[in-house]
Every structure is written in C-alpha cells, then in structure tokens.
Amino acid sequence: MKKIVTALIIVLPLVFLIALFAITSVASVSADIPANGLVINNKGVGVFSFDLANYQNKMYEQDLGVEVLPYMAKNKKYSLKVTDANTGEESSIVTLEDDGSFALHDVGVAKLTFTSDDGGYSDSVVFNVGSSGVLSYKPVLLDNAGNAITLLDGDDTDFKANITAGSYVLSGDFYPSTATNVRATYKTANGDAIKINEVSGKINAHFETDGIVSIIVKDAFGNDVEKTIKLNVSRSGEVMINGREASKNKNDTATVTAPLGTTSFTLYIDSKDAESNDIRISGAKDAEYTVRKLSGASDSAYAIDVALSEAVNSPIEGLLYTIRINSSSVYYFKLSFADYAFSVYSFGNSDGNADLVLLDETTTQFSVSSDPDDDLSFSWRIADETVAQIGEQSGKYCFISAIASGKTKLHIDWQKIENEKPYRHKAVHFPHVQRNRRLARTRQTCNRKPKVRKRQYRIRGIYHQTLQQRVGQRYVARRNRISV
C-alpha cells in the first residue's frame, strides 16, 4: 500500500505538468494563427446608392460586416482605401468618421477597399453617390437669342454684367446636373429700374440704368443660397420703348405686345431728351394715356399707362403708334394684341426636348408664369387624387406627389379682374404616373372657354431610366401666339 501511495505521489505531479505543458502549447499555437482572407459579409450585390440630399440615416462600417478570416486569426486589423471607381485615383467622396459612420462629401462613384494588415487580403464595395438637390451653382444670363452674357466678378455683388436694354433670362448652371429637386426664385432690388419674373427669371431691362437682380436656390441641405448680379444697362437708341428701339422710320421700328382681354396696360419709355414729361402717344382711338416719371429707375425713365375704352378680344398685329418728344421729335412703334403666353416650370423634370416627366413616390414643385407678367391669380387642381395629389399650392407654385400608377388631369386656372369683371382662362395638363419609381410622361393642352379662340401647347421634356440619370433643367410650355 505504501508503495502505491508513493507511486501516486510521484506520478500525479508528472501528469499535471504534462497536461499543463500540453494546454500551454495549444494556446501558443492558436495565438499564432495567420490571416488567410478578408470578406465583406453584408455587401449585397456590391453597390450601394445614396442621395446626398436625403442621407439622414447614415451607414456605419459595422453595417458592412467586414471580417478578417479565419475567426481565430491573431491579427484582425485592416485598413480602408477610397478610390474613384472609374480612374482608380484616390478619392475624398467618402470618408470614415471617428464614430464609425461614412460621410458623403460629393457626387460620384467611389470604391471602398478593405485590406487586412496580415497577408494583404482585400475585399471591396462600391458607393454610388448622387444628389437630388443642388450642391452648388453659378448664375447664367441669356439674351433673347439664347446667347450667354458674360458674367464678371462683381465689386459689391457676386457678379456683374454689361447689357443693352431688352429682355433676358436668368437661370443657373446647377451641380450636379442630375439634380431633380431644383427650386429657384428670383428677385430685383429695384422693380422700377429692372423687372424680373420671380418664377421664370425673365428680365425686362427697359431703361438705361443699373440695378441688382438675384437668384435664390434651395440647396440639397435646405439652405437658401443667393447669388447677386449687378446689371449695367445702356440704351441702343435715342428713344426706347419696352426695351426696344423706336425709330423715325415708320416701316422699320419696334413692335410691342399687349394682352388680349385687357383694358389697361403700361408702356415704358426711355428718352434722354424728354423734358417735363413732354411725351405724347397717339394711334388708338378711345384711349387715354397717363405719363409718369420713374425717378427711381433713372432720369430718363417714364411709364405710360394706357386705358382703353373697351377690351380688345381678337388678335391684332402692327397698329402704328407715334411718340412725340418735346412736341417736335417724332418716333414710331407698332402695337400688337395677342393672348397671354404661359410657361410651366419644374427644373428637375425636363430639358425641353421630350415629354414632361413625373417620378413616382416623389414630390415635384411646379410653377407657372405668364407673358406679359400681369398680376394674375392661379389655382391648381387634380381630377383623380388617387393617382397624384397636390400637397401645397400658393398662387404661382404647386407641389405635386405622384402616388400610384395611372393617368389623370392637372388643371391650372387663371383669372384677372379688371373693372370688377373677371377674365378667366383654364389650362389643362395630363400627367401619366407609373409605379416602381419609373418616370411618367405628361402632355398639356390649354383650352379657352367658349367664345374665345382655342389654343394648345405641349410641354416637352426628356425620359430617363433612373433618378440619378435625370437632367435637372427647366421645361417650358409653348403656345401659338403673335411674336413680340
């Protein structure tokens, strides 16, 4: 028995030492397991698409499930490199923040490559970053022929330009060009000097003067970004009427247009030789002319309010009028009466070359303007609200949401009240809305009420396949009308 006990005393410590050595060896071996791969577990098809304007729910690195293999690998560390998916050059479109979230800084396609420190194993995923809103823009000023006016750096404004009296259009070169939610408004610092349509950006520079106009764009993050342009306007002749040169030759002179159905309108005269409001207009019977000096515009600026005894309801072209300055100098211009020309705008829906489009399950801002830019009131309505709905409307503006597949009519009614007699008009639009985030086409017709000539116009736009591909520019509804 003593021998057995003695043997156990000797053997048990040896067994314990052998077991301890074995366990220590295994632990040592497992701690030295090298990496043999890296995988992104949650990358799906390998491409994630983001909208900078709607990136409230951020993506985090842990959402991708980056893992160094095998699970027991000693070194689990890895690094991230962001490159341009097209060029392979380093890119700053996407960065990884300290809290583990991905920050998006610009539009583009970025490739995120994760590489293990041990062995250099890698896997990658693509971030396709777009923006439905504007990130930046530069104003664009066009003349009546569509030619761009050079904008120089301004002194006390963002930009400045030298132009002759006439009509122009202010717009913007928006970045990115795929922005579909571009909201722009326009204003002038002095409405007597330079007029601008708040919706269309059309500028009427009638006088030799200078003034400041602005374009205000709501960017992708909800901020109003304003750019100001100082316009230095010069006259091209001795006497200008509505920004056009009046001539002493009655056969070659300016033509201006007044709207049908109105009994009053205003003409704008710029004459450096006029004295003491000594301006006389003649040409139409049963009309009264009231001359006002527009001191707020310039020393040579005058407004002539024309009051007709009855409205002109049928188109008339080329009525010859005379302007007598200081009872001696005689100039001529021609006056035409034509229907209002209407334009409907949605910057994110068209480039003017194909059909107007709506995107399902999104809200689009529409706006309407008239030429001439009279004080008209507008109301918007939709025939079938199960297809599209008006979320908000305020005169010239309307926000429409496409909510289902189908077809419906959008009506825009306008009205002008003169002498307590309403002059009404109805414009009818046909938006076609489709599901699955596809773009829908729209056509528009414009129908006058009985006893008034029927007109038609069609909005032209472009059809694209995805939200990111759409070109964010203006579309214009065109009508048959007498040229100015």
C-alpha positions in Angstrom: 0.0 0.0 0.0 2.8 2.3 0.9 4.4 1.6 -2.5 1.2 2.5 -4.3 0.8 5.8 -2.4 4.5 6.6 -3.0 3.9 6.0 -6.8 0.9 8.2 -6.9 2.8 11.0 -5.2 5.5 10.7 -7.8 3.2 10.2 -10.9 0.4 12.8 -10.2 2.7 15.8 -10.3 4.2 14.5 -13.5 0.7 14.1 -15.1 -0.2 17.6 -14.0 3.0 19.0 -15.5 2.4 17.2 -18.8 -1.2 18.4 -19.0 -0.2 22.0 -18.3 2.5 21.8 -20.9 0.1 20.5 -23.5 -2.5 23.2 -22.8 0.1 25.9 -23.0 1.4 24.6 -26.2 -2.1 24.6 -27.8 -2.8 28.1 -26.7 0.5 29.2 -28.1 -0.2 27.6 -31.4 -3.7 29.2 -31.7 -2.4 32.6 -30.9 -0.1 32.5 -33.9 -2.8 31.6 -36.5 -2.2 33.8 -39.5 -5.0 35.5 -41.6 -6.0 33.8 -44.8 -8.6 36.1 -46.1 -10.9 39.2 -45.7 -14.6 39.4 -46.5 -17.4 42.0 -46.5 -20.3 39.9 -45.3 -23.1 42.5 -45.9 -22.3 44.0 -49.3 -25.2 42.5 -51.3 -24.5 42.9 -55.0 -21.6 45.1 -54.1 -23.1 48.5 -54.9 -24.8 50.9 -52.5 -26.6 54.0 -53.8 -27.0 57.2 -51.7 -28.7 60.5 -52.1 -26.8 63.4 -50.5 -29.9 65.4 -50.1 -31.5 62.5 -48.1 -28.7 61.0 -46.1 -30.1 61.3 -42.6 -29.9 57.6 -41.8 -26.1 57.2 -42.1 -24.4 53.9 -42.9 -21.8 52.7 -40.5 -18.7 50.5 -41.0 -20.2 47.8 -38.8 -23.2 47.6 -41.2 -20.9 46.2 -43.9 -19.7 43.3 -41.6 -16.0 43.5 -42.5 -14.2 40.4 -41.2 -10.6 39.1 -41.3 -10.5 35.3 -41.7 -10.2 32.9 -40.0 -12.1 33.7 -36.9 -9.2 32.6 -34.7 -6.6 34.7 -36.7 -4.2 36.5 -34.4 -4.2 39.9 -36.3 -7.7 41.0 -37.1 -6.7 44.6 -38.1 -7.4 46.0 -41.6 -7.2 49.4 -43.4 -9.6 51.3 -45.7 -8.7 53.0 -49.0 -11.2 55.0 -51.1 -10.6 55.4 -54.8 -12.5 56.7 -57.8 -14.2 53.6 -59.3 -13.5 54.9 -62.8 -10.0 56.1 -62.6 -8.6 54.3 -59.6 -7.2 57.6 -58.2 -7.6 58.4 -54.6 -11.0 60.0 -53.8 -12.5 62.1 -51.0 -16.1 61.5 -51.9 -16.5 59.1 -49.0 -14.6 59.2 -45.6 -14.8 57.1 -42.5 -15.6 59.2 -39.4 -14.4 58.6 -35.9 -17.8 57.3 -34.8 -17.6 54.6 -37.5 -20.1 56.3 -39.9 -19.4 57.0 -43.6 -19.6 60.7 -44.5 -20.5 61.7 -48.1 -18.9 64.8 -49.5 -19.7 64.9 -53.2 -21.4 63.0 -56.0 -19.6 60.3 -57.9 -18.8 56.6 -57.7 -16.3 55.5 -55.0 -14.7 52.1 -54.5 -14.0 51.3 -50.8 -11.3 48.6 -50.5 -10.7 47.0 -47.1 -7.2 45.2 -46.8 -6.0 43.1 -43.9 -2.8 44.1 -42.2 -1.7 40.4 -42.1 -1.3 38.9 -45.6 -2.8 41.9 -47.5 -6.1 40.2 -48.2 -8.8 42.5 -49.5 -12.5 42.9 -50.5 -14.3 45.9 -51.9 -17.7 47.6 -52.2 -18.9 50.5 -54.4 -20.7 53.6 -53.1 -22.7 55.3 -55.9 -23.4 58.8 -54.5 -25.8 61.2 -56.2 -27.9 64.2 -55.1 -31.5 65.1 -55.9 -30.7 68.6 -54.6 -28.3 71.2 -55.7 -24.8 71.3 -54.2 -23.6 74.4 -55.9 -24.4 76.6 -58.9 -23.4 79.5 -61.0 -25.9 82.0 -62.4 -26.4 82.0 -66.2 -27.7 85.0 -68.1 -29.1 84.6 -71.6 -30.3 87.1 -74.2 -33.5 86.7 -76.3 -31.5 84.7 -78.9 -30.2 82.3 -76.2 -26.7 83.7 -76.2 -24.9 83.7 -72.9 -24.0 87.0 -71.4 -20.5 87.2 -69.8 -20.7 87.5 -66.0 -17.7 89.1 -64.4 -16.7 89.1 -60.7 -18.6 91.9 -59.0 -17.4 94.6 -56.7 -20.2 94.7 -54.1 -22.2 91.9 -55.7 -21.3 88.3 -56.6 -21.3 89.1 -60.4 -21.8 92.0 -62.8 -22.7 92.3 -66.5 -23.0 95.0 -69.1 -26.1 94.7 -71.2 -28.2 96.8 -73.6 -31.9 97.5 -72.9 -34.1 94.5 -73.7 -35.3 91.1 -72.4 -33.1 88.4 -70.8 -33.5 85.2 -68.9 -31.6 84.5 -65.6 -31.1 80.8 -64.7 -28.4 78.7 -63.3 -25.8 76.1 -64.1 -26.6 73.6 -61.4 -24.3 71.0 -59.9 -24.8 68.1 -60.1 -26.6 68.1 -63.5 -28.6 65.1 -62.3 -30.3 67.1 -59.5 -34.0 66.5 -59.8 -35.2 68.8 -57.0 -34.1 72.3 -58.0 -36.1 75.2 -56.5 -35.1 78.6 -57.7 -36.8 82.0 -57.2 -35.8 85.4 -58.5 -36.0 89.0 -57.2 -34.9 92.5 -58.1 -33.6 95.2 -55.7 -35.5 97.9 -57.7 -38.6 97.0 -59.6 -38.8 100.4 -61.3 -35.3 100.0 -62.8 -35.2 96.3 -63.7 -38.1 93.9 -63.6 -37.7 90.2 -63.2 -40.3 87.4 -63.1 -40.0 85.6 -59.7 -40.8 82.2 -61.3 -39.3 82.2 -64.8 -36.3 84.6 -64.2 -37.3 86.7 -67.3 -35.7 90.1 -67.0 -37.1 93.2 -68.6 -34.5 95.9 -68.6 -36.4 98.9 -70.1 -34.1 101.8 -69.2 -30.5 103.0 -69.2 -29.7 102.4 -65.6 -28.1 99.9 -63.3 -29.7 97.5 -60.8 -29.3 94.3 -58.9 -31.1 91.1 -59.5 -30.8 87.8 -57.5 -31.3 84.1 -58.0 -32.1 82.2 -54.8 -31.7 78.4 -54.9 -32.6 76.0 -52.1 -29.7 73.6 -51.9 -29.6 69.9 -51.1 -29.5 70.6 -47.4 -32.4 73.1 -47.2 -30.3 76.3 -47.3 -31.3 79.3 -49.4 -28.2 80.2 -51.4 -28.4 83.6 -53.1 -26.3 85.0 -55.9 -26.5 88.6 -56.8 -25.7 90.2 -60.2 -25.4 93.9 -60.9 -26.6 94.8 -64.4 -25.3 97.9 -66.1 -27.9 98.7 -68.8 -27.3 101.0 -71.7 -29.7 102.1 -74.4 -29.2 101.2 -78.1 -31.1 104.2 -79.5 -32.3 107.7 -78.7 -35.8 106.6 -77.7 -36.6 103.1 -76.3 -40.0 101.6 -75.8 -40.3 98.5 -73.6 -36.6 97.9 -74.1 -36.8 98.2 -77.9 -35.5 101.0 -80.2 -38.2 103.3 -81.5 -37.4 104.6 -85.0 -38.2 107.7 -87.0 -38.8 105.3 -89.9 -42.4 104.0 -89.5 -41.6 101.0 -91.7 -38.7 99.8 -89.6 -39.4 100.2 -85.9 -40.0 98.3 -82.7 -43.1 96.1 -82.0 -44.5 95.7 -78.6 -47.4 93.4 -77.5 -50.3 93.9 -75.1 -52.5 91.1 -73.8 -56.0 90.3 -75.2 -59.0 90.9 -73.0 -57.4 93.8 -71.0 -58.5 97.4 -70.9 -55.2 98.7 -69.4 -51.5 98.2 -69.8 -48.3 100.1 -69.4 -45.6 101.2 -71.9 -42.1 102.1 -70.8 -40.2 104.9 -72.5 -36.6 105.8 -72.1 -35.7 109.1 -73.6 -32.8 111.3 -72.5 -34.2 114.3 -74.4 -37.6 114.3 -72.8 -38.4 117.4 -70.6 -41.1 117.9 -68.0 -42.9 114.8 -69.0 -43.4 116.2 -72.5 -44.2 112.9 -74.1 -47.3 112.3 -76.3 -48.6 109.0 -77.5 -51.2 108.7 -80.3 -52.5 105.9 -82.5 -55.6 104.4 -80.9 -59.0 105.9 -80.7 -60.9 106.0 -77.4 -57.8 105.6 -75.3 -56.3 107.7 -72.5 -52.6 108.0 -71.8 -51.1 109.0 -68.5 -47.4 109.7 -68.3 -45.4 109.1 -65.1 -41.8 109.8 -64.5 -39.9 106.9 -62.8 -37.3 108.7 -60.8 -36.4 105.5 -59.0 -35.2 104.0 -62.3 -33.3 106.8 -64.0 -33.7 110.5 -65.0 -34.8 109.4 -68.5 -37.4 106.7 -67.5 -41.1 107.2 -68.0 -44.2 104.9 -67.7 -47.2 105.5 -69.9 -50.4 104.0 -68.5 -52.8 103.2 -71.4 -56.5 102.9 -70.6 -58.8 101.6 -73.4 -62.5 102.3 -73.5 -63.1 98.6 -74.2 -61.1 95.4 -74.3 -59.5 94.1 -77.4 -60.6 90.4 -77.6 -59.3 89.5 -81.1 -55.6 89.4 -82.1 -54.4 92.5 -83.9 -50.9 93.0 -85.4 -48.9 96.0 -86.2 -51.0 99.1 -85.2 -48.8 102.1 -85.9 -48.3 104.5 -83.0 -46.3 107.7 -82.7 -44.3 109.0 -79.8 -43.8 112.8 -79.8 -41.0 114.0 -77.6 -40.9 117.7 -76.6 -43.6 118.4 -79.2 -41.1 118.2 -82.0 -39.2 114.8 -82.4 -41.5 112.0 -83.7 -40.8 108.3 -83.3 -42.8 105.3 -84.3 -43.6 101.9 -82.8 -46.1 99.1 -83.6 -48.5 97.7 -81.1 -50.0 94.2 -81.4 -52.6 92.5 -79.2 -52.1 88.8 -78.5 -53.1 86.2 -76.0 -51.1 85.5 -72.9 -48.2 83.1 -73.3 -47.9 80.7 -70.4 -44.9 78.7 -69.2 -44.9 75.9 -66.7 -41.6 75.2 -64.9 -40.2 72.2 -63.0 -36.4 72.4 -63.0 -35.9 68.8 -62.2 -38.1 67.3 -64.8 -37.1 68.3 -68.3 -34.5 69.7 -70.7 -37.1 70.9 -73.2 -36.6 68.1 -75.8 -39.0 65.4 -74.9 -42.1 64.8 -72.7 -42.5 66.2 -69.2 -42.0 63.6 -66.6 -43.1 62.8 -63.0 -41.3 60.4 -60.7 -43.5 58.0 -58.7 -43.5 58.4 -54.9 -41.7 61.8 -55.0 -42.9 65.4 -54.7 -42.2 67.8 -57.5 -42.5 71.6 -57.5 -44.3 73.1 -60.4 -44.6 76.9 -61.1 -46.4 78.9 -63.8 -45.7 82.3 -65.3 -47.3 84.5 -68.0 -46.0 86.8 -70.6 -46.7 89.6 -70.2 -46.2 89.2 -66.4 -49.5 90.6 -65.3 -51.0 90.3 -61.8 -52.9 87.0 -62.5 -54.2 84.7 -59.9 -53.8 80.9 -60.3 -55.4 77.8 -58.8 -54.3 74.2 -59.3 -56.4 71.1 -59.1 -56.2 67.4 -60.0 -59.0 65.3 -61.3 -58.1 61.9 -59.8 -56.4 62.3 -56.4 -55.8 58.5 -56.2 -53.1 58.9 -58.8 -51.5 62.2 -57.8 -52.1 64.7 -55.1 -51.4 68.4 -54.6 -49.6 68.8 -51.3 -49.4 72.5 -51.2 -50.2 75.4 -53.6 -49.6 79.1 -53.4 -50.5 81.1 -56.5 -47.7 80.5 -59.0 -46.4 77.5 -57.1 -47.7 74.0 -56.6 -46.2 70.8 -55.1 -47.5 67.5 -56.6 -46.9 64.0 -55.4 -47.3 61.0 -57.7 -48.6 58.2 -55.6 -50.0 55.5 -57.8 -49.9 54.0 -61.3 -52.4 55.6 -63.7 -53.4 58.7 -65.6 -55.1 61.9 -64.5 -55.5 65.6 -65.4 -53.9 68.6 -63.8 -55.8 71.8 -64.3 -54.4 75.3 -63.9 -57.0 78.0 -63.8 -56.0 81.7 -64.1 -58.0 84.8 -63.6 -57.5 88.6 -64.0 -60.1 91.0 -62.7 -60.4 94.4 -64.4 -63.1 96.9 -63.6 -64.8 94.2 -61.4 -65.2 91.9 -64.5 -63.3 88.6 -64.2 -61.4 87.5 -67.3 -60.8 83.7 -66.9 -58.8 81.1 -68.6 -58.3 77.4 -68.0 -55.1 75.4 -68.7 -55.4 71.6 -68.6 -52.5 69.2 -68.1 -52.3 65.4 -68.4 -49.7 63.8 -66.1 -49.3 60.0 -66.5 -47.9 58.4 -63.3 -46.3 55.0 -63.2 -45.2 52.9 -60.3 -41.8 51.2 -59.4 -40.0 54.6 -59.4 -40.3 54.8 -63.2 -40.8 58.2 -64.9 -44.2 59.2 -66.2 -44.9 61.3 -69.2 -47.1 64.4 -69.3 -48.8 66.3 -72.0 -50.6 69.6 -71.6 -53.3 71.3 -73.6 -54.7 74.7 -73.0 -58.4 75.4 -73.7 -60.1 78.7 -73.6 -63.7 79.0 -72.5 -66.5 79.4 -75.1 -66.4 82.4 -77.5 -62.6 82.6 -77.2 -60.2 81.0 -79.6 -58.9 77.6 -78.7 -55.2 77.2 -78.1 -53.0 74.2 -77.5 -49.5 73.8 -76.2 -47.4 70.9 -75.2 -44.7 70.6 -72.6 -41.6 68.9 -73.9 -39.2 67.1 -71.7 -36.9 64.0 -71.6 -37.4 60.4 -70.4 -34.7 58.8 -68.3 -34.5 55.4 -66.6 -33.3 56.3 -63.1 -33.4 59.2 -60.7 -29.7 59.6 -60.9 -29.7 59.9 -64.7 -32.3 62.7 -65.0 -31.1 66.1 -66.2 -32.3 68.9 -63.9 -33.2 71.8 -66.1 -36.2 73.9 -67.0 -39.0 72.9 -69.3 -41.3 75.5 -71.0 -44.8 75.2 -72.2 -45.1 76.8 -75.6 -48.2 78.3 -77.2 -49.0 79.7 -80.6 -49.0 83.4 -80.2 -48.2 86.6 -82.0 -44.5 87.3 -81.8 -43.3 90.4 -79.9 
